[in-house]
Amino acid sequence: MHLLFIHGSFHGPWCWEPLLAHLPAGAPVTCAALAMDDASIGLADHVKALADTLSMLSDHALFIVAHSYAGMVLPAALKHAGVTPLATVFFDAFVPEQGDSAFDLLGPMAETVRASAAAGILPPPPPQAFGIEEAEQVAWCADKLRPMALATHEDKATVGAMQVTLGHPIYLRCTLFPGFAMMETRAEIAGWALWHINAAHDAMITAPQELAAILTDLMDAVRPDA
């Protein structure tokens, strides 16, 4: 089983570092990278980049963890790559239907985020917006969070999450962050497995040991020989 982690808005592969130390020893891991800092990048560019990563890993039994905005990217990337994962965890993530944008799904937060844009770029919010409060973690994240193109959140999903095969579909919600409760409801209606972690949105940073334990249990449950 190969783990593929996909980060969300303003983040990068770096955000998974606190979690990786708590995963089972020897577990093969890829942390995908979605380009930031460029106003010309849209959702389709992220889809293509992720599809390329999925294609490179297509010989593996994939256990995918998609955080936040990555839920917008993953369905179309799976379709373009022609890859069926063993399991997919939408980790406090968007669950788009075809035609949804990230702004469509952000609810009341959308206008605040959109209003912050300048020259086609969304500046990163402070780490506290993701539930990060501990001073050392705040400083670490503030140095690493990056702006991203406004278009990534305005562009519409061309493939919905229910239009692709996800293997074992799982929704893992961070209960201390209310913004994705509606996404959990979509997953529940679709019959996905529902899991919770008592943590804020960036649980991979603020609660890495607890998140690793949940992911390990999920991996054990979906192993072909389980």
Buried (B, 14 or more C-beta within 10 A) or exposed (E): BBBBBBBBBBBBBBBBBBBBEBBEEEBEBBBBBBBBEEBEBBBBBBBBBBBEBBBEBEEBBBBBBBBBBBBBBBBBBBBBBEBBBBBBBBBBBBBBBBEBBBBBBBEEEBEEBBEBBEEEBBEBBEBEBBBBEEEEBBEBBEEBBBBBBBBBBBBBBBBBBBBBEBBBBBBBBBBBBEBBEEBBEBBEEEEBBEBEBEBBBBBBBBBBEBBBBBBBEBBEEBEEEE
